[in-house]
Amino acid sequence: MYTIYIVMQLSKDKGGMALPYLKDYYYAAQIRSLVYLCDPQFRARCKEIEEGGSVGPPIQAAMADKKLVDSLTNKNNPRIKTTLKTWHKVVRKYNLKGAENVLRWCTYDIDFIPNRTDSIFKIWMEKGLTAYCCFIHNGSVKSFDDLKREYGLEKQDFFRYLQVRHRLNTILTEDLRSDILKVFVSSYKSGSVKRLMSRLHKSFQYSSKSNTLHIKCRWEREGDLVIPEDEWENICKLQWKTTTSHSWREFGWKNIMRFFITPAQKRHQGSGTNCWRMCGSDTANHYHLFWDCPKLLSYWHDIHDWGGSSSVHMDLGWGPEGCLSGPKYGAWTGSWRGASSPPGHCRGAPEQGTELPNRSERLSWAAHYDISPLSAEYRSSLCVCVRTCV
């Protein structure tokens, strides 16, 4: 049960159901104030009090450098102490050590030696050139001309720019693609981060080390398959995009995530491992029940023939990867030519001869009109074995 609960907390792209995780919401609530402090456009009385009560470096400059925390005059403030402590927990949990250096300020960075004797960097800070992320655009350091035009630097600041660029080259060796860091970087650059709590919680979900690859391995082992990781990610996404029905989405997710109890799993209860369809198989695992059962293959042949018909032009391919998991992205290859009407469960589809020119339109059409190989007939035929879930 705990494993399933962890999987359900993952984002939908990773195979989960995006179930809220209260501990992550607590973390988001605690570090939200740090994001607001990083926003130069944010104005509030509490921000003025916190910034005015500190003589040394600001809190947002010390959050990425524990050595600077000791120099804060208000470090014993319970609110600031709790916030920084929570941030350091987030850094450890999501492995941001080293990557968080992009949030350091060149004026106060202890590992940046030139700022110890050159006071011009404090003038840069007053002009808005604060954190190292302000020097970076699309993963590379901005040119000196761009910085001079954006922050009003002087020509004699060029050698200081070279010093900062040398420091940044060491920081850029770290992986800066963390969604958590992107929230802080967007606050520095654009400001006014909307729906901040939701964005922080989602960033925690995307940064989670948990995944559903162990479930993929079980499908591969039972069916002697080879499913690439990118294809598995597409399969997980597809369950939420090919229908507008919540019950279909939930069933598709349960099917792919092996949510249902099978006779093979009940063998320890003394009920045997024979297939409930009476096909004669004594290894009724997930792969057998949902795909390989002889009494189910005729259904899948009908689905495959329907997908390859001249009226649909959908390349399902023959195999569990295309039929059971759903059509691959870009499977729609044509239009409804030659069809007097779409299939019965697709009423309201484009008229005869209507072209679906690009992939995005084909996918949006499929999602709107409930196109899915998991039909009501197939789902009802499986209800006998899936009434109890683990």
N, C-alpha and C positions, 0 to 999 in steps of 0.2 A: 504494500500500500504506500509506503513512504517513497519508493522509487517512482511510482505512478504520479504521486503528488509533486515530486521534483520535475518530472517531465511536463506536467500540466502548467508549471510556472514558466516554462520556456516560452520564447516568442513563437508565433505561428510559423515564421519562416524556418525555425529550427525543429518544428514538429510538435510544439506544445500548444496550449490553448490560451496563453497570455494570462494565466490566473494571477491575480494580485498577490504579491508577497509582502506582508505587513512589515517585515524587518527592513526590506528595501525602501518602503515608503517612509519608515522612520529615518533611515539614512538620508533620503531625499529631503525630508523636512528639516533636518539638522544642517545640511550643507547648502541649503537654498540661500541662506544669508550670504555665504561666500560668493555665490554667483552674482548676487545683487551688488556686492562690494566691487566686483570686477567690472561691472557695467558703468562706464564713465557718464552715461546719460541718466542713470538712476539717481533720483533725489528723494531723500526722506530724512526726517529728523533723527532717527536712530542711526543712520549712516554718518551724519554730521557729528553726533555724539561720540561714536566709536572712533572715527578718524581724528576728532579733536582731542580725545583723551590719550592719544598715543604720540609720544615725542619722537620715537625712533621710526623704524620702517613700518609701513601700513600692514594691516593684517593680511591682505590679499597677496602681499609680496613675501610674507613669511610662511604662508600655507604650504609652499613647495620646498621649503628649506627649514628643517628642524633646528638648525643652528641659530637661525634668526629668531625663533620663538623665544629664546632666553633673553633676547634684547628688547622684547616688547614690554612696555611699562605697565600695560593692563593685562598681562598674561594670566594673572590669577582671577580675573573676572570670570565667574562661573559660566556665563553664556559663551564667552570667547573660548574658554578652556574646553568646554564640552564640544563646541563646534569643531575646533581643530583636532580634538581627539577622535571624533567621528570621521573626519576627513582622512586622517592617517589610517584608520581601520579600512576605509574604502580603498585606499592606495594599496594596502597589503592584500586585501581580499581579491581585488581585480588586477593585481600585478602591474601597477602603474609606476613602480619605482624606476626612476631613470627617465621615463616618458614625462613625468610631471614637471621635469626641469623646464619644459617649454612655458610654464606659467611663472617662472622666476622673472624678477625685474633686473635688467642690466645694471641699474643703479645700486642695487643691494645684494646682488649675487656674490656670495662669499668666494666662490670658485672663479670669479672673474676678477683678476688682479688689477687691471687698469682703473677700475672704479674706486680704488682705495686712495688714489692720489689725484684723480682728475674729477674736478667738480662739475665739468660741463655735462656729465651724464645726468646730474640732477636737473639741469636746464632742459635736457631732453624729456625728462619725466614730466616737467611742467607743461611741455608742449604736447603731451599725450603719448609719447613713445615710452611705454612702460614695460610690459611683459615681452618676453622673447617672441611670443606668438604674433605680436604686432609687426615683427620683421619678416614674417613668413607668409608666403602666398602659394597655394597649391603645392605644398611640400618642398618648396625651395625658397632661398633667401631673396627678398626683394632687391632690386638694383638701387644703387645710391641715388640715382636721378628720381626714382619713384618716391623714395623716402624724403628727399629734399623737397619735392613738389607737394607731398602729402603733409609733412610735419614742419616745413619751413627750416630745414637744416642749412647750415652755411657750407661754403666750399672747403673751409679749413677743417670741417668735421669728417672729411673723407678717411683719414687715417684711423679715426675712432670707429668708423663704419667697418673698416677692415678688421679691427680688433674684435668687434662684436660678431662679425661673420665667421671669424676663426672659432670663436666660442660656440656659435650656432652649429657649425659643422660637426662638432662632437655630440650635440644634442640631437641632430637629425639622424644620427645612426640608430636611435631608438625607434620603436614602432609607435608612431603618433596617431594611429588610426582609431584609437579608443573612442567610443561614442561618449564616454563620460568627459573626456578632455574636450571633445567638440562642443559640448554645452558651454564650457568656460571660454573657449576660444571665440565662439559666436557672441558671447556676452561682451568680450573685450572689443570686438571689431564692429559688430552691428548694434549691440545693446538691446534693451527691451526684449528679453527672451520671454516669449509668450508660452503659456501652459507649462510653466517651469517644472512643477511637480511631476506632471505626466512625462515630460521629456527626460527628467532625471531617472524616473522609474524604468522607462523603456531602455535607457542607456545601460542601466544595471542588468536588465534582461539580456540585451545583446552582448554584453561583456561577460556573461556567465560562462564558466568553463564546462558546465553540463551540456550534454547533447543527446541525440537519439541514435547515434551511430551503432550502439550495441543492439538496437532493434533491427537496424539494417543488416547487421551481421547474422541475426537469427533467420531473417528471410533468405539471405544468401545460403546459409547452411542447410536449411530445410529444402529449398528449391534448386540447389546447385546453381545459383545465379551469381552474376557479377554486376553490382549496382554501383556506378561511380558516385562519389560524394555530391558532385554538382547535380546529378540526376536525382539523387535522394532528396536534395533540397527542393528541387522542382516538384517532386511528388508531394512533399509536405505542404508546399504553397498551393498546389492545385486543389487540394481538398477544400480550401476556403474561397476559391475563385470560380469554380465551375457550376455553382448553383446559388440561388438566393434563399433556398430553404435551410433553416437552421437545423432541422432534424437530419437532412441529408448531409450537411457539413459535419455534424456530430458523428453520424454513423460512419462517414468516410474516414474521419480521424480515428475512430475506434478500430476500424478495420486495419488501417495502415499501422497503427501503434500496437496491434495485437492485444487489444483491450479485453477480448472475450475469452471465456474458459472453453477449452477444447477437451474432447475425450482423452487425448494424450496427457493433458494436465491433471485429469481426474483419476489417473491410474492408481495413485496412492490411496484413493478412497475406496478401492475395490470395485469400481463400476466398469472396469475394462477400458480398452482403448479402441474399440471397434467404432467405425463411422456410424453416426446416427441415421444416415440415409440408407443403411443396409446394403452398401456397395461391396462389402466383403473385405475392406481394408482394415487392418489392425493397427495402423499408425495414423490416426486421424488428428494430425496437427493443424496449425493454421494454414499452411500452404495447401494441404489436402482439402480442407473444408471449404476454402475460399476459391480454389482454382483447380486442383488436380483430381477432384472426385469425378469418376466417370459419369455419374448422374447429373453433374453440373456442366460438363463440357459442351453439351448440346446448346445450353443457354449462351455460353461464351461464343460458340460458332455463329449463333444468330446475331449477337452484338457485333462481332467482327465483320460479318457479311453486310450488316446495316451500315457500319462505318465506311466500308469500301464501296458502297453503292454509288451509282452515278448521281444520285440526288443529294448526297452528303459530302463526298470527297474528303473523308477524314481518315488519315493514315494512323490507325491504331497499332498496326503490327500484331503478329500473333505471339502472344506470350503474356505472362503476368505483368511485365513492365508497362505494357500499353493498355491492356484490357482491365486488369484488376486495379492498377494504380491510377488509371486515367490516361487520356491522350497527352502526348508530349506537347510542349509549347510549340506553336507554329504548325500543329497537325492539320489545321484547316487549309485545304489546297485549292478550293474552288467555290462554286456557288450552288444554288438550288436548281440548276438547269435540268429540264426534263421532268421535274417533279410537280405534280398537280397540287400537292400540299405537303408540308413537313410532317414528320412522324407525329403520332398522337400526343406524346408528352412534350411536344415542342410547338404547340399552337402559338401563333403570334410571331413566328419567325419571318425573315425577309421574304418578299414575294418571289415568284418564280423568275429566275434569271438575274436576280439582284447580286451584284458582285460584292465580295468581302475582300477589299484590295490589300489590306495590311494585317499584320499579326495582332496589333492592339484591338482593331475592330472585330476580328474574328473571336478573340478571347472575351471581349466585352459582350459580344452577341451570345457566346456560349454561356457566360455567367448569368445573363439576363433571362434566357429562355430555358434554364435548367437542363442543359445538355450534360449528361453524365452517364458513364456505363453502369453506374450503380442504380439500376431501375427499381421501381417499387416491387416488381415481381421477384427480383433477386433478393432484395432486403427481406421480403416477407418469407421467402423460402429458408432464410437463415435464422429466423426468430426462435426456432426450436432450440438451437444450440447456444444462443447468446443472451438468454434471459438473465443469467447471472454473470457479473463481471468481477474482475479482481481489482 
